[in-house]
C-alpha cells in the first residue's frame, strides 16, 4: 500500500526545461507512480542512469546523447520523492530498503538485462545494491562521485554541515544546494529545472530524508546492507569505470581513491574542472567517455 499522503508535481511545472526534450514514461510500483526516461533503440543494450540527492533525471540530460547516439538504450529513472515520480510527504517513509525495492521493481518491470549501471551520489548505494541483488540483469558499472554507507565511513565537514542544514530546514532551497557544488554556475534556467519538481515544502520530503537516512554508526538502519554490498563488490569481477571530479568538496578525490581500493577497482579517472555535480560541469565529456568505454570495456 502507498503512504497516505503523496504529492504529485503537476505536469505544467516541467514545461520549458532547458535542453531536456525527453518524454517521461511511468510505471506503478506498489501504488506509487515512478517516472523514467527511456531513450534510444528499445532492442539495444541498456544503460541505467541513477541520480542522487537532491537531483532527478534532469541531471543526465547532457550525458545521455553521446551514449544514446553510440547505439545504447538509455534509461534514467526518477527516485520516489524526486522528479516526476510520486513524493510521499512524510520524511519517515523513506529508507534505503524502500528506495532499492522501488528501483528493483522497475528494473524487473522493464525486464532489462545486460545493464550497465551508472551511479552518482545516493544513486550509488542504491544502484550498486541493485547490481549485487540482480547479478543476472546488471553486467557493468560506471561509478561517479559516490560511495557505500556502512556506518564506518568518514564524512567530510562539508557533508556534516549539509546534514545539519537539512535537518533544521523544512523548505529546502534545492537550487541553492545544486548551485553550491557546481564548479561553474549552470545559470538560472538550469537551476529552475532542478527546482521544478519541488514546488512546496511537502514535496521536498525525499530530498530532506536522504542525508538523515545515511547511517553514521554500524547499528543504524541501512548500515548492514551497505556493508553487505561493499563485501560483495570486493569479490565482484564485473567491468567497472570510475570517474571522479577533481574539485568535489563533498566527496573529494581522496575519497574516490579510497572507495576504489575498498571495492578492488583501479583508481578513478579524474574529470577536470568539475565539482560534485560533475554532470553539470562536464556532461558531454562524461557522456563521450562512457560511450567510448562501453564499446570496449577494459578488464576490471
N, C-alpha and C positions, 0 to 999 in steps of 0.2 A: 504494500500500500504506500502511496506517496505521502509525504508530510502534509499536514492540513493547510498550511499557509505557504503558497507558492506564488512567486512573482514571475510573470512572463513579459519581457520587454516588448512593447508594440513594434511592429514591423517598420513603421514610419521612422523610428529612431535610427534606423540603419540606412536611410536614404542618403545618397550622395557621398558615400565614403570614398576617400581618395585612393586611386589605384587598387580598387577592390571590386572587380567586375564579376565576382564569383557568386553563383546562386546557392543558397543553402538547401540542404536536404535534411530530413528528420526521421527519427525512429523513436518509438515509445519504449522506454526502459522502466519497467515496474511503475508505470503511471506517470513518469516524467518524460517530457519531450526533450530529446537530446539532438542537437543540431550538429551538422558536419558539412564540410566541403568535400566534393568528390570530382576531381578534375583529371582529364586525360582519358585514354582508352580503358574502358572497364575490363578488358581482357588482359591488360598489361600487368607487369609485376608491380605490386602495391608498395607505396612508401607512405608511412603513417607519421604525421607531424603532431607532436604533443606539446601544447603550450603549458605555461605555468601561471604564476601569480604576479600581478593581477590582470593578466592579458587574456586574449582569446584568439581564435584562428586568424584574425586580422594581423597578428604578429608575423605570420608566414607569407604575407601577400607578395613580397618581393623575392622570396626564396623559391616559391613554388614554380614560377615559369620555367626556369632552367631545367628543373627536374622533370616537369611535365613534357617539355619540348624535347628532352632526351629519350622520350618513349616510355615513361613510367606513369602509373596511376597514382595520383596524389590525394590522400585522404587526410583531412585536418578537422578533428572534432573540437567542439566546444565542451569543456568540462561542465558538469552540472554546477550551476551557480555562476556561469560565465557566458559571455557572448549571447547567442540566440537560444541557448539551452535554458530550460526552466531553472528557477532560482529559489530553493527553499529559503524562507526568511528567517529561520532560526539557526543561529551560528552553531548550536549544539548538534544539529542534524549531520553536519559534515564530519567525515572521518577518512582516514587513509583507506580503510577497507571498503567503504561505500564508493569512493571515487574509483578505486580499482575495479570493483564489481560492475559499476556502470559502464566503464570503458571496455571491460572484458565482454559484457553482454553485447555492446555494439560491434566489437570485433567478430564475435560469433554470428551475430545477425547478418553482417555483411559477408560472412563466410570467406574471410581473407586468408590467404596462405602465401608463403614465400615473402612475408612482410619485412621491410626494413623499417625499424622503429627509430624515429628521430625525436630526441627529447631535449627539453630545456627547462631549467628552474624546477618547479614542483612537478612538471611533466616527467622529470627523470625518475623519481621514486615510483610514480605510477606506471610509466611506460616500461621501465626496467623490470618491475614486478610482473607486468603482463608478459614480458619476454620469458621470465622464469616459469610462470604458471601456464603459458601457452607455447611451449617449445615447438609444437607441431605447426604453428602458424607464423612464428617470427624467426627469421633466419639471420638478420644482421642488425647492428645497432649503429646509430650516429648520435654521439653524446656531446651536448653543448652546455657549458656553464651550469652544472647541476651536481647532485650528489645523492647519497643514500643516508637516511637518518636513523641511527641506531641508538640514540641516547648517549653515545660515547663521542660523537663528533664535536670538534671545536668550532665554535661560531665566532665570527668577527664582531668587533664592537659596533660596526655599521649595521650588521644584522640585528644585534641586540637592541640597538636604538630604534630600528624599524619595527621590531616586535612590540616594544613598549609603546610606540606611537600608535600602532594598530589597536592594541588592547584598550587604549583610552579614547579612541576616535571612532564613533559610530558611523559618521558620514565620511568615509574615506575619500580623500582627494586623489582619485585614480590617476588622472592626467599628471598631477604633480609627481606621483610616485614613479611613473614611467619616465617622464622627462628627466627626473633627477639622476637616473642611472643610464642615460644615453651619453655617449661620448660627444655626439653632435646633436644639437637641438633639432628634432624632427619637424618642428613647426606646428602652428596652432591647429591646422586641419587634421594632421595625423593624431595629435593629442586628443582632439574631439572624437576621432574614431575609436580610441581606447576608452573614452568616457561613455560612448553611445549606449553600451548595454546596461549602464548603471544609472538610470535617471533619478532614483530615490535611495535613501539610506537603507530601506528594506531590501533593495535589490543587490546590496553590497555585502550581504551576509557571508557568501562564499569567499569573497576577497578578504574579509576580516578573519575568516576561520583558518585559512592556510597557515599563517605564522603562528597562530595559537595551537594548531594541531601538531606542530613539529616537536617530537619528543626530546626533552632536554635531559632525560635520565633513562637508563635501560628499563626502568619499571613502568614508564609511561606508555599509553596506548600507541601502537604503531612501531615501537622500537624493536620488538621481537621480529615482526615481519620484515623490517628493514635489515636486520642482521641476517635473516634467512636469505634474503635476496643477495646481499653482499657475499655471503659464503657460496651461494650457488654460482654467482658470476665469476668468482675466483677459479672455479673448476670448469668454466664455460669456454669453449673454443670457437664460438661464432665470430665471424669477422666484425671488427669494430673500428669506426673512425671517431676520434675525439678532436673537437675543435674548441678553442678557448680564447676568450677576449684578452687582450694584453692589458686592459685598464679596468677590470671589474672590481669595484670596491666591496661588493657583497660576497662574491666567491672569487678571490684573487687567483692568479695563475698558479701560485704555490699550492692552493687547494686543489686545483685541477691536476697538478702533478702527483699530489698525494693520493687523490682518488684513483687516478690511472694505475698507480702502483698497487693500491688496495685491491683492485679487481683484475690485476695481472695484465694490464694493457700498456702499450708503449706511451710515452709522453704525448700530451695533446699537441696538435698543430696550433700555432699561435695565430690568431686573427688580429692583425694590426689595426690600430686606430679604432678600437671598439671597446665598449663597456658592457655591462651586464645584458642589456637588450641589444646584443650584437646583430640581431636581425635588422634592427633599425639602422645601425651604423654601417653594416656591410652585407645587407641581404643578398644582392645579386652575386657578390663574390662567394658567399656561403652556398648559394644555390648551385653555382657553377662547380664548386669543389665537390659537393655531394654528388652531382650528376657524373662528374669525372670518376669519382671513386666507385659509384655504383656500376659503372661499365666494366671495371676490372678491380674488384676489392682485393686488397692485399691479404696475406695471411694474418691472423690475429696476433 
